[in-house]
Amino acid sequence: MASNRHLGRIITLQSLYEYEFRDKAGDTNVNIDEIVAKNITPYEKALGDTEFVQDLAHDVLKVTKELDEELAPLAPEWPIDSIAAIDRNILRIGLFELTRRGDKVPPKVAINEAVELAKAFGSDNSSKFVNGVLGTAFRNMGGESEEDATEQSEPASEPAEPSETAESESESPDLP
């Protein structure tokens, strides 16, 4: 069941990303139901629980504005529109599950799943950024343990730019 839920989150991310892209491009025919159905079809047998994907995609889309408003103070250096679209949708899914599905999804699972999505689909630093933002959200909710604090590897307010990290690593001087 767990791997099916992970696949479900991947399909949800894919669907929300496509919906946002088409909506911002001015596609007046964009329809989340059609997008989700199209994205589920190749994985229907492996997924099993298609309702999970449909519910998650609809529920996140329904409260996107509220989620964006909640994300803003969690990453004050990064206005929501300046965050890469894939990362923005990962954060929305993660924050939604963390804050609105706590009865069904434990906080560590919500954060870990979002981090795994960021590792798979984001840039080099996306997983650290997602972990930092959602870790801050979790702490703000009153949930913090010593293990949670040590897992956060980068503050949410100062993520490194992927290009800066790559440049600094590749331009290290060779020492004799």
N, C-alpha and C positions, 0 to 999 in steps of 0.2 A: 504493500500500500504506500509506503514512504516514497519509493522510487516513482510510483504513479503520480503522487502529489508533486514531486519535483518536476516531472515531465509536464504536469498540469500548469505549474508556475512558468515554465519555459514557454508554453503555448500562450498563456495569458500575457506574458511580456511581449511576445511576438505580435500578438493581436493589439495590445494597447499602443505599442510603438507604431504599427501600421496605421491605426486609427488616428493617432496624433499627427503623423506625417501627412496623411491624406487630408485631414481636416485643415491643417495649416496651409496646405497647398491649394485650398479652396474647393476641394471635391465636395460638391453638394449632395452626392449620392453615397457618401461614406456611411456605413451601417455596421455597428459593432457585432450584431448578430451574424451577418454574412461573413465578416472577417473571422470571427471565432469559429464558425462552422467550417469555413475553408481551411483554417489552420488545424482544426481537430481531425479532419478526415484522414490524413495519412497515418495518424497515430491512434485511431479510435480503438483498435483491439488492445494495444499495449496500455493505453490510458485507462480504459474501463470506465472510470468515473468522470464522464464528460460534464456532468452538472457542476462539479467543482470548478472547472475552467469557466463555464458560462457565468456562474455566480460571482466568482472572483473578478472577472473582467467587467461585468456590469456594475458590481458594487464599487470597485475602484473608480471606474469612469463616473459614476454617480456623484462621488465626493471628491473629485479631482481638485476642484478649487479649494476646498477646505484642507485637503492634504497639502497642497502647495503653500497655503497660508501657515500651516503647522511646520512645514519644512523650513520656511524662511528664517526663523530665528535659530534654528539648529545649525545652519551653515551661513552665518551672516556675511561672510566674505564672498559668497557665491549666490547672487540672485538666481532664482529658479530658472529663468529663461537663459541664463548663461551656462547652466549645467547641461552636458550632452544629453540628448533626448533619450538614449538608452539608459543612462544613469538615472535620469529624472524618473523614468517609468519604473526602474528597479526600486528606487527610493519610495515611490508611491505604493507599490505592492508591499514592500517591507513595512512601511509605516502603517499601512492599512491593517495588515495582519497583526502587527504589534499592538496597535491601539484599539482596534475594533473587532478583533477575532481572538482576543486573549482567552476566551473560554474554550476555543477549539485548537488554537495554535500556541504552544508555550513560547514565551519571549525569546529564549535562546534559539528555538527552531526558526522563528520569523527572521531573526537577525542573520543566522547562519545561512538560511536559504537565499536571502537577498545577497549576502556576500558571495555565495557560490554562483549566483546569476551574474554578478559583477565580474567575477573571475572569468567566467565563460564568455561573456558578451561585451564587457566594458573594456576600457583601455587599461594600461599597465597599473595605474594607481586607483582605478575605480573601486576595487574591493576594499582598500584601506579607507577611502572616502566614505563609502556606504557603511562600513563598519563604524567609523567615527560618528557619522550623523545618527545612525540608528542606536548606537551605544549611548549617545547623548540623550536621545528621546527616551530610551529605557531608564536612564538615571533620573531624568526629569519626572518620570512616572513614579519614582520612588523605588525602583528596582535596581539594586546594585550589590554585587558581591565582590570579594577580592578578585576572584577569577575573571569576572566581567571587566573589572577595571584594568587588569593586566592584558586582556585580549585586545583592547583598543590600542592600535599601533600608531595612530595619527589623529590629531585633533580635527574635528569637523570644520573648524573655521579656517584652516590653512592647508588644504590639500596641495600637494605638489603637482605642477603641470606635467603631464606625461612627456612633453618635449624637453622640459628642463631636466628631468631625471635622466632621460636617455642621453642628452647632450653631456651632462656632467659625468656620467659613467663612461661614455665613449671618449671624452677629452681628457681623461686622467693622464697626467704625465707618466711616462715610463721611467722608473727610477733605476739607476745603474746597479 
